[in-house]
Amino acid sequence: MDARRNVMRVEFSSRSENESFARVAVAAFVAQLDPTVEELTEIKTAVSEAVTNAIIHGYGEREGMVTVTCTLEGDTVEIMVEDQGIGMEDVELARQPMYTSRPDLERSGMGFTIMENFVDRVEIDSRPRQGTRVRLIKQLKSRATPDD
């Protein structure tokens, strides 16, 4: 393993109260890179949205496990949020602002849009009945060297 690469993984029950745990765990891990307050807030918000999606849309009323893996390498933060829930039939539709698969819960349908606004790249891999993996990548500008 590269000496510059550092990895943290947490797994927890798909309960709404664990969303804040995931956000704080990732923030504490990323803090070692000394991000700006704004960068840390953006990362926490993106993680909140991804974990909430896994809990609400991935599992619905049933309980499962959510895994969050955070990798630090140089000035780049990569966060993977995975569930083994129902998956998505149409990822591109789910990415559309205001789309929600749970209108009964009065969801805003802005989760992926928010993630896309706060990180540099959002990748979604989802298969019906197999779960979803959301990969969030953010380069910390506060860590970039003048030669970047």
C-alpha positions, 0 to 999 in steps of 0.5 A: 500500500502506498505510504501516502494512501490512508483508508478508513471503513465503517459499517452501520445499520441503515437507521436514520440516526446513524447518518450523523455518525457517518458524517462525523466519522468521515469528517474526523478522518478527513481532518488530518489533511487540514481542509478548510472549514468550507471543504469539510462542510461540503464533504460532510454534506455530500456524505449526509446525502449519500448515506440518507439515500442509502437508508431511505431509498436503498432499504426503505422500511427494512433494515440493512447495512451501509458501508462507508469507506474513505480513502485519503491520497495526497490532496484527494478524498474519495468516499464510497457509500454502499448498500445492498438495498433495492438498487435503481432501475434508472440511474440517470433519472435518479440524478435529475433534480427534483426526482424522488422515488419516495414522494410519499415521504415528501423528499426533495429529490435533490440528493445527487444534485447536492452531492454534485455541487459539493464534490468534484465527481460523483459516480453511481453504480447501481443494479436492481435488487443488488444495491448501490455504490456512490463514489464521491471524489473531492480534491482539496484546494487548500492542499494543492501545491502551486505547481498543480 
